Amino acid sequence: MRVEFKRYLALGITLTCVMLIGIVLYFSIGKFDVLRSNIKWLIGIISPFIYGAMVAYILSPLCNFLEGKLYHRFSKHMSSDKFAKKLSEKIAIVLAYVFLCIIIYIFLKLVMPQVIESLKSIITIIPEWINKLYELYEKLAKTNPELGESLNDYAVKLYDRANSFLEKGVFDNAKVILSEFSLRVVYFSNGILNFVVAVIVSIYVLNSRKTFKAQFKKLIYALFKKEIAEAIISELRFADVSFGGFIIGKIIDSFIIGIIASVCLNLLNMPYAILLAIIIGFTNIIPFFGPIIGAVPGVILILFIDPLKALYFLIFVFILQQFDGNILGPKILGDKVGIPSFWVLFSIIVFGSLWGVFGMIVGVPLFAVIIDVVTKFVNRMLKKRGLSCDTKDYYSKKEFVSENTEKQ
């Protein structure tokens, strides 16, 4: 009787869970826009904490390295081991932020003025570009009348839209400009506040990172059986290595590529050398598509000044990315991700379409974690059936027979 009661109770709980999951899925699909707006609203509220945690995560390896070095020195000269640990931890956090501030200062002091000058130069040269485009349009219209007519129709539509906007009146335009300006001021104020909160959060997270880690580990062991808890913690360690190693490695790699690009573009006497080097460095963080994204704006900018230099720039970017992909990248990143090129491309496209540029950056390590979880699950199931876990054994058409069957 008791066994039947337990069976019916388990069945009832299972059905209830299935129903709840069905209801959640129904509202998630049926009210997707409402769900998305609510998620966006929630992310907007907790965004300073997310940014602070991201900064802390990036600075964490540097803090750990500095803390180890400082503790090694302090422990020799201090009688209290606990005090030496605490002091080295605090000083490591301060030094990590000093290092970050120095990097930001160098960027603002040395790089930003040159970027601003490049942007000013681009603005002043825009009328000349327009004239060149008009000359190109006239040549195309003469050689290909049909293409000329379609371009002319597009230009007329563009002119009509601009003209109708101006004809609405100064008052209407002023209202739009003032509302946009006030909105931008609010966004800017919120951005500064979020930045301050994010910095404070990152300091707190760095200072308490070991406590947070221990508390989370404690929670996992409390919720799951020991074997499952150990498997989850093992997977989280793998995820930490994949994300931390890949993202931090990519930042270092892109920083070096940016410096190399800056030096080489100046030596090649390229226009807007610093601006183009920054674009190349930043876009290099994106795997696979980064070099293409970085090359396009550079080619367009140089093309109007000197088409031959634009070709040289394209060749330089190709050589630089070959150097990065085959020599520098593997040296810095090693085998942090370890997934085939096809899945790298797949993860960038899928997660990029879901989360934009952020998805393109985190997609590769995230998919590496998913593959690792699936691989471990598949291998575990194969071992239970007494089958081989080696993929090479499945190339042949020969059918596998489990070890238990062979024994029988």
C-alpha positions in Angstrom: 0.0 0.0 0.0 2.8 2.4 1.0 4.7 1.5 -2.2 1.7 2.3 -4.4 1.1 5.6 -2.5 4.7 6.6 -3.2 4.4 5.7 -6.8 1.2 7.7 -7.2 2.8 10.6 -5.3 5.8 10.6 -7.6 3.5 10.4 -10.7 1.5 13.4 -9.3 4.6 15.5 -8.7 5.9 14.6 -12.2 2.6 15.6 -13.9 2.4 18.8 -11.9 6.0 19.7 -12.9 5.2 18.9 -16.6 2.1 21.1 -16.4 4.0 24.0 -14.8 6.7 23.7 -17.5 4.0 23.7 -20.2 2.4 26.8 -18.7 5.7 28.6 -18.6 6.6 27.7 -22.2 3.1 28.8 -23.4 3.4 32.2 -21.8 7.0 32.5 -22.9 6.1 31.8 -26.6 2.6 33.5 -26.5 3.8 36.6 -24.6 7.3 36.7 -26.0 7.4 40.5 -26.5 6.2 41.1 -23.0 8.7 38.6 -21.6 11.6 40.1 -23.6 10.7 43.7 -22.5 10.5 42.5 -18.8 13.9 40.7 -19.2 15.3 43.9 -20.8 13.9 46.0 -17.9 15.4 43.6 -15.3 18.8 43.6 -17.0 18.7 47.4 -17.1 18.2 47.5 -13.4 21.0 45.0 -12.5 23.3 46.2 -15.3 25.8 47.9 -12.9 26.1 44.7 -11.0 26.7 42.7 -14.3 29.3 45.2 -15.5 31.0 45.2 -12.0 31.1 41.4 -12.0 32.6 41.3 -15.5 35.3 43.8 -14.5 36.1 41.8 -11.4 36.2 38.6 -13.4 38.7 40.1 -15.9 40.9 41.5 -13.1 40.7 38.4 -11.0 43.6 36.5 -12.6 45.8 39.6 -12.2 44.8 39.9 -8.5 45.5 36.2 -7.9 49.0 36.6 -9.5 49.9 39.7 -7.5 48.4 38.3 -4.3 50.6 35.1 -4.7 53.8 37.2 -5.3 53.1 39.6 -2.4 52.2 36.8 0.1 55.4 35.0 -0.8 57.3 38.2 0.2 55.2 39.2 3.2 55.1 35.7 4.8 58.9 35.8 5.2 58.9 39.1 7.2 55.7 38.8 9.2 54.9 36.5 12.1 51.2 36.3 11.5 50.4 34.3 8.4 46.7 35.4 8.4 47.7 39.1 8.4 50.2 38.5 5.6 47.4 36.9 3.5 44.9 39.7 4.2 47.5 42.4 3.5 48.6 40.8 0.2 45.0 40.4 -0.9 44.1 44.1 -0.3 47.3 45.4 -1.9 46.8 43.1 -4.9 43.3 44.6 -5.5 44.7 48.2 -5.2 47.5 47.4 -7.7 45.1 45.8 -10.1 43.0 48.9 -10.2 46.1 51.1 -10.5 47.2 49.1 -13.5 43.7 49.4 -15.0 43.7 53.2 -14.4 47.2 53.5 -16.0 46.0 51.7 -19.1 42.9 54.0 -19.4 45.1 57.1 -18.8 47.5 56.1 -21.5 44.6 55.5 -23.9 43.0 58.8 -23.1 46.2 60.8 -23.1 48.1 59.4 -26.0 45.5 57.7 -28.3 42.3 59.8 -27.9 43.8 63.1 -29.2 45.0 61.4 -32.4 41.6 59.7 -32.8 39.8 63.0 -32.4 42.2 64.6 -35.0 41.5 61.8 -37.4 37.7 62.2 -37.0 38.0 66.0 -37.5 40.0 65.3 -40.7 37.3 62.8 -41.9 34.6 65.5 -41.3 36.5 68.1 -43.2 37.1 65.8 -46.1 33.5 64.7 -46.4 32.6 67.4 -49.1 35.5 66.1 -51.2 34.2 62.6 -50.9 30.7 63.7 -51.9 32.2 65.3 -55.1 34.1 62.1 -55.9 31.0 60.1 -55.4 29.1 62.5 -57.7 31.8 62.1 -60.4 31.7 58.3 -60.0 27.9 58.5 -60.4 28.2 60.6 -63.6 30.6 58.1 -65.1 28.3 55.2 -64.2 25.3 57.0 -65.6 27.1 57.5 -68.9 28.4 53.9 -69.2 25.3 52.3 -67.8 22.1 54.4 -68.2 19.8 51.9 -66.4 22.0 51.9 -63.3 22.2 55.7 -63.5 18.4 56.0 -63.5 18.0 53.7 -60.5 20.7 55.7 -58.6 19.0 58.9 -59.6 15.6 57.7 -58.3 17.2 56.7 -55.0 18.8 60.2 -54.7 15.5 61.9 -55.5 13.7 59.9 -52.8 16.5 60.7 -50.3 16.2 64.4 -51.2 12.4 64.4 -50.8 12.7 62.9 -47.3 15.2 65.5 -46.2 13.2 68.3 -47.7 9.9 67.1 -46.0 11.7 66.9 -42.7 12.9 70.5 -43.1 9.4 71.7 -44.3 7.8 70.5 -41.1 9.0 73.8 -39.6 11.5 75.0 -37.1 9.2 74.5 -34.2 8.5 70.8 -34.8 12.2 70.1 -35.5 13.2 72.1 -32.3 10.8 69.9 -30.3 12.3 66.7 -31.7 15.9 68.0 -31.1 15.1 69.2 -27.5 13.4 65.9 -26.6 16.3 63.9 -28.0 18.8 66.1 -26.3 17.0 65.8 -22.9 16.8 62.0 -23.4 20.5 61.8 -24.2 21.3 63.9 -21.0 19.3 61.5 -18.9 21.0 58.5 -20.5 24.4 60.1 -19.9 23.6 60.8 -16.3 22.4 57.2 -15.8 25.6 56.0 -17.5 27.8 57.9 -15.1 25.8 56.6 -12.1 26.0 53.1 -13.5 29.7 53.4 -14.0 30.3 54.5 -10.4 28.1 51.7 -9.1 29.9 49.2 -11.3 33.3 50.2 -10.1 32.1 49.9 -6.4 30.5 46.5 -7.2 33.7 45.2 -8.9 35.8 46.2 -5.8 33.4 44.4 -3.5 33.3 41.3 -5.8 37.1 41.2 -6.0 37.5 41.6 -2.3 34.9 38.8 -1.5 35.6 36.6 -4.5 36.9 33.7 -2.4 33.9 33.9 0.0 31.4 34.0 -2.9 33.2 31.0 -4.5 33.0 29.0 -1.2 29.4 29.9 -0.6 28.4 28.8 -4.1 30.3 25.6 -3.7 28.5 25.0 -0.3 25.1 25.6 -2.0 25.9 23.1 -4.8 26.8 20.4 -2.2 23.6 21.2 -0.3 21.3 20.9 -3.3 22.8 17.8 -5.0 24.2 14.5 -4.2 28.0 14.4 -3.7 28.7 12.8 -7.2 26.5 15.2 -9.0 27.8 18.2 -7.1 31.4 17.2 -7.9 30.5 16.8 -11.6 28.8 20.3 -11.6 31.8 21.9 -9.9 34.2 20.1 -12.3 32.2 21.5 -15.2 32.1 25.0 -13.7 35.9 24.8 -13.4 36.1 23.9 -17.1 33.8 26.8 -17.9 36.0 29.2 -15.9 39.1 28.0 -17.8 37.3 28.3 -21.1 35.7 31.8 -20.5 38.6 33.3 -18.5 41.4 31.9 -20.6 39.7 32.7 -23.9 38.4 36.2 -23.2 41.4 37.5 -21.3 43.7 35.8 -23.8 41.8 37.5 -26.6 42.0 40.9 -25.0 45.8 40.5 -24.6 46.1 39.2 -28.2 44.0 42.1 -29.6 46.0 44.7 -27.6 49.3 43.4 -29.1 47.7 43.3 -32.6 46.5 46.9 -32.1 50.1 48.0 -31.2 51.6 46.1 -34.1 49.0 47.6 -36.5 49.7 51.2 -35.1 53.4 50.9 -35.7 53.2 49.3 -39.1 50.5 51.6 -40.4 52.6 54.6 -39.4 55.6 53.2 -41.1 53.5 52.6 -44.2 52.4 56.2 -44.0 48.7 55.2 -44.0 46.1 57.9 -43.3 44.2 57.7 -39.9 46.8 55.2 -38.7 45.9 55.3 -35.0 42.1 55.2 -35.7 42.5 52.2 -38.0 44.8 50.4 -35.5 42.2 50.9 -32.7 39.4 49.5 -35.0 41.6 46.5 -36.0 42.5 45.9 -32.3 38.9 46.1 -31.0 37.4 44.0 -33.8 40.1 41.4 -33.4 38.4 40.3 -30.1 35.6 38.8 -32.3 36.8 35.4 -33.5 36.7 34.5 -37.2 34.8 37.6 -38.5 36.8 40.1 -36.5 39.5 40.7 -39.2 36.8 41.2 -41.9 34.8 43.6 -39.7 38.0 45.6 -38.9 39.2 45.7 -42.5 36.0 47.1 -44.1 35.8 50.6 -42.5 39.6 51.0 -43.1 39.4 50.2 -46.8 36.4 52.6 -47.2 38.2 55.4 -45.4 41.4 55.1 -47.4 39.7 54.4 -50.7 38.6 58.0 -51.1 42.1 59.3 -50.4 44.3 56.8 -52.3 42.9 53.6 -53.8 46.4 52.0 -54.1 46.9 52.6 -50.3 43.6 50.9 -49.7 44.8 47.9 -51.5 48.1 47.9 -49.5 46.0 48.2 -46.3 43.9 45.2 -47.3 47.1 43.2 -47.9 48.6 44.3 -44.6 45.4 43.3 -42.6 45.5 39.9 -44.4 49.2 39.3 -43.4 48.6 40.6 -39.9 45.7 38.3 -39.3 47.7 35.3 -40.7 50.4 36.1 -38.2 47.8 36.4 -35.4 45.9 33.2 -36.4 49.0 31.0 -36.9 51.6 32.4 -34.5 50.5 35.0 -31.9 47.0 33.7 -31.2 48.0 30.0 -30.5 51.0 31.2 -28.3 48.7 33.3 -26.1 45.5 31.3 -26.2 47.0 27.8 -26.5 44.1 25.3 -26.5 41.8 27.2 -24.2 38.7 26.3 -26.3 39.7 23.2 -28.2 36.7 22.9 -30.5 36.9 22.3 -34.3 36.7 25.3 -36.7 33.2 24.3 -38.0 31.8 24.6 -34.4 33.6 27.9 -33.9 31.9 29.3 -37.0 28.6 27.8 -35.9 28.7 29.3 -32.4 29.7 32.7 -33.7 26.8 32.8 -36.2 24.2 31.4 -33.8 25.1 33.4 -30.6 25.9 36.5 -32.7 22.4 36.4 -34.2 21.0 36.0 -30.6 23.1 38.6 -28.7 24.9 40.6 -31.3 28.6 41.4 -30.8 28.5 40.2 -27.2 27.3 36.8 -28.5 30.0 36.7 -31.1 32.6 37.1 -28.3 31.2 34.7 -25.7 29.7 32.3 -28.2 32.9 30.2 -28.7 33.7 29.5 -25.0 30.0 29.0 -24.2 29.6 26.4 -27.0 32.9 24.7 -25.9 31.2 24.2 -22.4 28.0 22.9 -24.1 30.1 20.4 -26.2 32.0 19.3 -23.1 28.8 18.6 -21.2 27.3 16.7 -24.1 30.6 14.7 -24.6 30.8 13.7 -21.0 27.1 12.6 -21.0 27.5 10.6 -24.2 30.7 8.9 -22.9 29.0 8.1 -19.6 26.1 6.4 -21.4 28.5 4.5 -23.7 30.5 3.2 -20.7 27.3 2.0 -19.1 26.5 0.0 -22.2 30.1 -1.3 -22.4 30.9 0.5 -25.7 33.9 2.4 -26.8 34.2 6.1 -26.2 36.8 6.7 -28.9 35.3 8.3 -32.0 37.8 6.6 -34.3 36.2 3.3 -33.5 32.9 4.5 -35.1 34.4 5.3 -38.5 34.0 1.7 -39.7 30.6 0.1 -40.6 31.2 -2.7 -38.1 28.5 -2.8 -35.5 29.5 -2.6 -31.8 28.6 -5.3 -29.4 28.6 -4.4 -25.7 31.0 -6.2 -23.3 28.1 -7.6 -21.3 26.6 -9.3 -24.5 30.0 -10.7 -25.4 30.4 -12.3 -22.0 27.0 -13.9 -22.3 
